[in-house]
Amino acid sequence: MVNLEATKAKIIQKLQETDEVWIIRSIQKLLDIEDTEEALFWNAVALDNLAHAYSDDEPDYDVHMVKEPNVDYKV
């Protein structure tokens, strides 16, 4: 039988270690997490990991710097 608490703890640990915000957002959508205490927790985790992705002195990228646009990207 699967130990759900151990599995849950391992999943949460892996999510906290990831720098991929899209993974967090996808899981939020999958679990239908809205503006609850849990959603605020996941948003904080995502923002914290996003902060690790960029340095303070990293330049902004202009749209003209994109060499090959992603035609499937929708805002």
Residue frames as qw, qx, qy, qz and C-alpha x, y, z in Angstrom:
[[0.000, 0.889, 0.459, 0.000, 0.00, 0.00, 0.00],
 [0.388, 0.545, -0.016, 0.743, 1.21, 3.51, -0.81],
 [0.374, -0.525, -0.421, 0.638, 2.13, 5.79, 2.08],
 [0.212, 0.832, 0.382, 0.342, 0.23, 8.93, 1.05],
 [0.323, -0.933, 0.012, 0.160, 1.84, 11.21, 3.63],
 [0.600, -0.397, 0.433, 0.542, 5.36, 10.24, 2.55],
 [0.473, 0.429, 0.555, 0.533, 4.41, 10.65, -1.10],
 [0.004, 0.947, 0.289, 0.143, 2.83, 14.05, -0.41],
 [0.454, -0.807, 0.171, 0.338, 5.91, 15.21, 1.51],
 [0.603, -0.120, 0.517, 0.595, 8.22, 14.10, -1.30],
 [0.334, 0.672, 0.498, 0.434, 6.11, 15.88, -3.95],
 [0.163, -0.978, -0.131, 0.015, 6.06, 19.09, -1.90],
 [0.567, -0.591, 0.318, 0.478, 9.83, 18.90, -1.40],
 [0.545, 0.173, 0.555, 0.605, 10.44, 18.46, -5.14],
 [0.162, 0.844, 0.413, 0.303, 8.10, 21.35, -5.97],
 [0.330, -0.924, 0.015, 0.193, 9.89, 23.60, -3.50],
 [0.590, -0.399, 0.441, 0.546, 13.22, 22.74, -5.12],
 [0.539, 0.463, 0.541, 0.451, 12.10, 23.45, -8.68],
 [0.112, -0.389, 0.069, 0.912, 12.73, 26.74, -10.45],
 [0.028, -0.222, -0.722, -0.655, 10.04, 26.04, -13.02],
 [0.302, 0.152, 0.356, -0.871, 7.09, 28.30, -12.20],
 [0.584, 0.099, -0.449, -0.670, 5.00, 26.75, -14.97],
 [0.427, -0.068, -0.899, 0.074, 5.07, 23.45, -13.10],
 [0.001, 0.224, 0.647, -0.729, 3.61, 25.09, -10.01],
 [0.416, 0.228, -0.036, -0.879, 0.96, 26.88, -12.07],
 [0.533, 0.063, -0.726, -0.430, 0.03, 23.67, -13.89],
 [0.308, -0.169, -0.886, 0.303, -0.42, 21.83, -10.62],
 [0.173, 0.234, 0.406, -0.867, -2.54, 24.67, -9.26],
 [0.539, 0.171, -0.316, -0.762, -4.82, 24.39, -12.28],
 [0.494, 0.018, -0.858, -0.140, -4.90, 20.59, -12.06],
 [0.255, -0.254, -0.806, 0.469, -5.86, 20.69, -8.38],
 [0.142, -0.731, -0.460, -0.483, -8.27, 23.60, -8.96],
 [0.468, -0.444, -0.382, 0.662, -6.56, 25.67, -6.28],
 [0.100, 0.849, 0.279, 0.437, -7.98, 29.17, -6.07],
 [0.081, 0.629, -0.325, 0.701, -7.21, 32.11, -3.80],
 [0.812, -0.534, -0.217, -0.093, -7.06, 30.03, -0.67],
 [0.479, -0.780, 0.400, 0.052, -4.41, 29.75, 1.97],
 [0.818, -0.051, 0.494, 0.289, -2.96, 26.85, 0.01],
 [0.575, 0.714, 0.224, 0.331, -2.87, 28.90, -3.20],
 [0.088, -0.967, 0.207, -0.123, -1.07, 31.69, -1.38],
 [0.702, -0.493, 0.482, 0.180, 1.49, 29.15, -0.18],
 [0.772, 0.260, 0.453, 0.362, 2.08, 27.82, -3.71],
 [0.332, 0.904, 0.085, 0.257, 2.32, 31.35, -5.10],
 [0.344, -0.875, 0.341, 0.014, 4.94, 32.20, -2.48],
 [0.774, -0.213, 0.527, 0.279, 6.91, 29.07, -3.37],
 [0.656, 0.574, 0.357, 0.335, 6.69, 29.91, -7.07],
 [0.116, 0.974, -0.056, 0.188, 7.77, 33.52, -6.57],
 [0.553, -0.709, 0.419, 0.126, 10.64, 32.49, -4.33],
 [0.764, 0.003, 0.536, 0.359, 11.92, 30.05, -6.94],
 [0.487, 0.790, 0.247, 0.279, 11.42, 32.59, -9.72],
 [0.178, -0.962, 0.207, 0.022, 13.63, 35.00, -7.78],
 [0.660, -0.433, 0.538, 0.294, 16.43, 32.44, -8.02],
 [0.730, 0.443, 0.447, 0.267, 16.09, 32.30, -11.80],
 [0.369, 0.807, 0.087, 0.454, 17.22, 35.88, -12.43],
 [0.547, -0.186, -0.284, 0.765, 20.04, 37.94, -10.99],
 [0.065, -0.806, -0.326, 0.490, 19.53, 41.51, -9.80],
 [0.043, -0.645, 0.322, 0.692, 21.69, 42.95, -12.58],
 [0.441, 0.224, 0.790, 0.361, 20.21, 40.91, -15.44],
 [0.113, 0.173, -0.239, -0.949, 19.14, 43.14, -18.34],
 [0.616, 0.426, 0.440, -0.495, 15.58, 43.35, -19.62],
 [0.367, 0.037, 0.771, 0.519, 15.00, 41.73, -22.96],
 [0.360, 0.412, -0.073, -0.834, 13.35, 43.72, -25.71],
 [0.794, 0.352, 0.428, -0.249, 10.85, 42.06, -28.04],
 [0.559, 0.764, -0.277, -0.161, 13.16, 42.89, -30.96],
 [0.137, -0.599, 0.789, -0.028, 15.84, 40.65, -29.47],
 [0.771, 0.070, 0.599, -0.206, 13.71, 37.55, -30.11],
 [0.007, 0.390, -0.731, -0.560, 15.17, 35.74, -33.10],
 [0.302, -0.135, -0.856, -0.398, 12.45, 33.12, -33.50],
 [0.471, -0.193, 0.286, -0.812, 9.06, 33.92, -31.97],
 [0.147, 0.131, 0.970, -0.142, 6.91, 31.13, -30.59],
 [0.312, -0.155, -0.464, -0.814, 3.82, 31.19, -32.80],
 [0.511, -0.408, -0.750, -0.105, 1.88, 29.09, -30.27],
 [0.260, -0.187, -0.519, 0.792, 2.42, 31.60, -27.43],
 [0.193, -0.700, -0.474, -0.498, -0.76, 33.33, -26.29],
 [0.072, 0.269, -0.427, 0.860, -0.89, 36.12, -23.75]]
